[in-house]
Amino acid sequence: MVEFSLALDDDQRELRDWVHGFARDVVRPAAAEWDAREETPWPVIQEAARAGLYGFEFLAQAWADPTGIAINLANEELFWGDAGIGMSIFGTTLAVAAIYGSGTPDQMVEWLPQCYGDADEPKLAAFATTEPQAGSDVAGMRTRARYDEAADEWVLNGQKAYITNGGIAAVHVVTAVVDPDLGSRGQAAFVVPPGTPGLEGGRKLRKLGLRASHTADVFLDDVRVPGSCLLGGKERLDERLARAREGAGAGSGRGPGSQAAMRTFELTRPTVGAQAIGIARAAYEHALDYAKDRVAFGRPIIENQSIAFALADMRTEIDAARLLVWRAAWMGKTNQPFDAAEGSMSKLKAGEVAVAVTDKAVQILGGAGYVSDHPVERWSRDAKIYTIFEGTSEIQRLVIARAISGVRIR
């Protein structure tokens, strides 16, 4: 069994430093421009692909780390560079994770390369699950999938909301209800191949933060995909639905199906937390440097306890959040039980810290922090989403409370 250690090994340090260098030399210089343009930074994505940072090979290498920490190191460093560009580069990972986690070996071979394209013509992928009336409430999903046995095709109809890379992706992974009577246990995931008729992306949404990352609604109007596009295959789906109909996990809502879904969320939330830590760290470092250089009343403002103590708290909170992220990542990789929803803990803490630290950075800079001459105003805008997406802070607290109490708290 891999032991949990706070000391990075040589491979982890090399990965961290390599991604940091890319974030410093390529991402940061481009961040303000693409934030202002509110467009997908295709040139930066292509540069990441040519450098080997954007592609399944890189992701597989990071995931192979037996401690589970490497992928979080990469996310922290890239989002330290810029969150909008970082999400443009790593947003494809959501769809890749769905294919990797639920697909058959043949499906992985067919679709994973198409999610990324190549260095000459990079592609994006999108994971479409959130709906206008079904965000945190996954049981409220309305998108439907109907099997046309004669044609061996699935027919998808519905609307997805706030989808990263929605409409501009080459590959969309779409979740849909196949048996409405089973609620969340009657759902499945489908790959929608490039150019499939009936799938349309809405206009790019204008957002408070992460402006370089494309977010849009996705509309599905009689979208027909081959039977082979059902992730995991129909035989496995039929077996799962049969077990659900027999009542597995009914009543308590904590049967095998719900436990598997919860573990999936617990596994992915530390990576989102690492992104939030990257933003917070960027703001803290900028505020620290500013406080050392800014002179007021005849001395650097760092010499004032109010400023120095604020920076001390910022650093302490960032380090505490990172430790929760690393612990949860290690637990997931080594198959430790999330008895206290440790994955949700890490995401909750990191998201709250990112908002608090970036807000404090703006305050330390004063008027300078409120204008775009300094990047802290952008980091403050970017940070807010981390208390909202991938489960709001309120949902994280609900998950943790249920885990530690065993009570179905509502």
N, C-alpha and C positions, 0 to 999 in steps of 0.2 A: 504494500500500500504506500502511496506517495504521502510523505509527511508535509504538513502545512508549515511553510517557512516564510519569514519576512525578508529573507535575503534573496535577491535575484541572482540567477546563475548567469554564466557568460552569454548564452544564447538569448536570454530574456533582455539583458542589458544591450546587446547588439541590436536586437529588434527595436527596443525602445529608442535608442539613439538614432537609428536609421530613420524611423518614422518621424522623430522630432526634427531631424535635419530637413526632411521633405516639407514638414509643416512650417518650419522657419523660413526656408529658402524659396518655396513655391507657393504655399497656401497663404501665408500672412501677407505677402506683398500684393496678392490679388483679392484679398478679402473685402476691402472697402468698395472696390469697383463692382464686384458681383453682387454685393449686398444692395448697392444703389441701383444697379440695373435690374435686379430681381429676375434674373435669368439663370438657366442651368449653365454652369461653367464648363462647357464641353472641352475647351482647351486644357483646363486643369485636370479633368477626368482622364483625358488622353495622355497627359504627362504622367499621371499616376499609373496608368496602364503600362506605359513604356518603361517606367521605373520598376515595375513589378509589384506595385502596391495595390492596384486594382485588378483583381482576377481571382479565380477559384483556387489557383495554386497557392497564392499568398494566404487566403483564408484557411485552406487546409493545413498549411504549415503552422499557422497561429493556433488553430484548433487542436493540433497534435500535441501541444504542450501539456504534459501530464498533470501540471498543477492547475490548469485552467486560467492562468493569469495573463498569458501572452496577448490574447485578443483584447483584453481590457487595457493593457499597456498601450497597444496600438491605437485604440479608440481615444484614450485620454490625450495622447500626444497629438493626434490629428485634429481633435476638437479644441485643443489648446491653440492650434493654428487658426481655425475658424469653424464654427458649428454649421453654418449654411453649406460651405463647401464640403465639410466633413460628412454631412448627411447626404450630399449628392454622390459622394464616393462610396459611403458605407450603407446607403439606403437599400441598395440591391441585396444586401445580406439578409434582409427579412424574408424575401422570396426564396433565396437560396436555402435558408434555414428550414423553411417549410418543405421544400423539395427533399432536402437531405434528411429531414426528420421523419417524413411520411412516405416518401417515394420508394419505388422498387429500384434495384440496381440498374435496370434498363432505363428507367425514367431519369435517374441521375445522370447517366451517361449521355442521354439525349438532350436534356434541358439545361443542365448546369453550365455548359459552355455557351449556350445561347443567351444566358442571362448576362454575360459579360462581353460577348463579342471578342474582338482582339485589339491589339495596340493600335492598329491602323484605323479601325472603325469600332470603337467601344460602344457597347449597348448597355441599357439599364433594365432592371426588373422591378416589379411592383408586387407587394403583398396587399391584397384588397380584402379587408375583413370588416372594418368599421362602416357603419351605416348611419343615416340621419337619425334614426330612432334606436340604434343598437350600437352603442360604444362600449361602455363598461358592462352593460346588460347584454351579454352575448346571446342569451336565450331569446332576445327580442329580434333576432335576425329575420329579415323578410325576403332576402334573395333566395330564389328557388332553383333547384336543379331537377329536371325530369329526364328519365332515361327513355330514349326511343330505341326499343329493342330491335326493331326491324332494321334500323340503320346503324346500330351499335354506336349511338351518339348520345351525349348529354346536352340538354337544352337549358341554358341559363338565362334567367330574367331577374332584374333587380337594379338597385343603385347602391354604390359604395361611396363613402364620404371621407374627405381629408386623406387621400391616399398619396403617399410619397411615390413620386414618379408615375402617378396615375395618368394614363392616356399617352404618355411619351415613351413608356417602357416597351421593349421588344417582347418580353414575356411577362404576363400577369398571372399570379396565383390568386385564385378567387375562392373564398369560402361561401358555401351555400347550404340551404336546408334541403335534404332529400326525403326526410320524413318529419313533417311538422308536429306529429303527435308525440315525438320523443324529445322535443325541446332542443337543448344544446347537444344532447346525445345523438340527435338525428342529422348532424351536419357533416359535411365532407369538403375536401379541398380539390380544386381542379386547376390544371395548367391551361391557360388560354394562349395558343401559339401566336406568333407575330402575324399581323394582318388579318386576323379572324374577323369576318363580317359581324356587325352587330355590337361590337365593343367600341364605345366612344368615350373619350375623355372630355370633361368639361373645361371651362376656362381655368387658367392657372390662378389659384387663390392668392390674394395679397395678404401677407401675414405680418404680425408684429415683429417676429424674428425668423431666423433660419430662411432668410429671403432668397438665398441662392438655390435653395432646395425646392424642387417643383412639387407642389401639392395641388391636387385637383380631385373632383368627384369623377367617378367612373360609372357609366351607364351600360347596362347589359340588356339588349333587346333581341330575344330569340338567338342568343349566341350558341352556335352548335360546335361542340368539340368532340373529337373521336373518343370512344370508350377508353382508349389507352391513356387519356389525359386525366383520368381520375387518379389522384395520388394514392398509391397503395394497391390499386386494382379493385375490381368489383367483388371478387371473391372475399377479400378481406373486409370490404365494406359490408357485404351481406352478413358475414359472421358477426361483425360488431353490432349491426342493427338487430340481429336476432337475439343476441345477449341482452341488449337494452330492452327489447320487447318482453323478454322473460322477467324483467324487473331488476336486473343487476344494478345495484346502487340506488334504486328508487326509494323515495321517502326521505332519506337523510341528505341526499344530494352530495354524498361523499363516497360514492362507489368507485369502482376501478376507472370508469371513464373520466369522472370529474377529478380524481386524483392524478391521472395522467396529464390532463389539461393543466392542472395547477402546477405540476412539476415543470411542464414546458415553460410556463410563465416565470417560475422561480429561476429557471436556467437562463432566460434571456434578460431578465431585469438587471443583473449586475453590469452587463455591457452598456445598457442605457445609463446606468449610474456612473460608469467610467467616463462617458461623454460629458455628463454634467460636471464631473470633477475637473475635466480639462478646461471647461469654460471658467469655472470658479478659480482655478489656479492661474489662468491667464490674467484675470481681473486682479487677483491678489498681488501677483508679481508686478503688474503695472502700477498699482496703488502704492506698493512698497517703494519702488524706484522714484515715483513722483514725490512721496513724502520725504525722501532723503534730499531731493533737489529743490523742492519748493521752500522758499524763504518767506516767512511772515513774522512781523514784529521782531525782526533782527535775527531770526534763527530758523533752521529747517523745522518744518512742522512735525517731523518724526520725533522731535524732542519733547513734544507735548504728550502727556500721558493719555489724553483722550484719543489721540491718533495712534500712538504706539500700542495701547491696549486693544484698540479695534483691530489692528493688524495682527496682534497676537491671537485674538479670538478667531480671526479669519483663517490663519494658518492651522490652528488647532482643529477647527471644524473640518477643514479640507482633509487633513491627515486622518481624522476619525472616520470620515466618510469613505476614504480610500481603503482603510482596513476592513470595513464592512463589505465593500465590493470584493476585495480579494478573498475574504473568508467565504462569501457566497459562491464565488467562482470556483474556488477549490472544492467546496462541498458538492457542487454540481458535477464537477469533473470526476470526483472520486466516489460518486453515488452515495453521498451521505444524506440522510433524511433531513428535509427542511421542516423540522418539528415546530419551529417558531417562525416559519415563513421568512427565513433569513434572506432569501432573494428579494422579497418585497421590502424588508428592512433596509437593504443596501440602496435600493432605488429611491425609497422614501427619503432617506437621510441625504443622499447625494443631490436629489432635486431641490430639497429645501435649502441645503447649503449653497447651491449654485445661485438661487434667488437672493438669499441673504448676503452672500459675499459680493456679488456684483452690485447690489444696491448700496452696500457700504463703500464699495470702491467709487461709485459715483459721488457719494457724500464726501469722501476724503478729497476728491479732486474739486469739489465745489462746482462753480459755474463751468469750469473747464470739462468736468465730467458729463455735463448735460449736452454738450455739442459734439459734433462728429469729428472734430479735430483730434480727439482722443477716442480710442476704440472701446472704452468702458461702457459708453451708452449702447453700442451694438451688442456687447456681451450681456448687458442687462436685459436687452430685448430678447436675445437668444435663450437666456437661462429660463425664462418663465415657462416655456413649453414643457420643461422637465418636471413640473408639478401637475401636468395635465395629461400628456400622451403616455402610452404604454401603461395606463392605469393611473388615475389621478391620485394625489396624496391621500384623499379620503378613502379611495378604494384600497390603497396599500394598507392604511390603518385598519380597515375592515378585515382584510385578509390576515393581517398579523393578529388582530384581536380574536378572530375565529380560531386561528392556529393555537394560540396560547391558552385559550379558555375551553375549547371544545364545544362552545355554544354557538348556535346558528344566529349570530347577531345580525340585525338588519339595519 
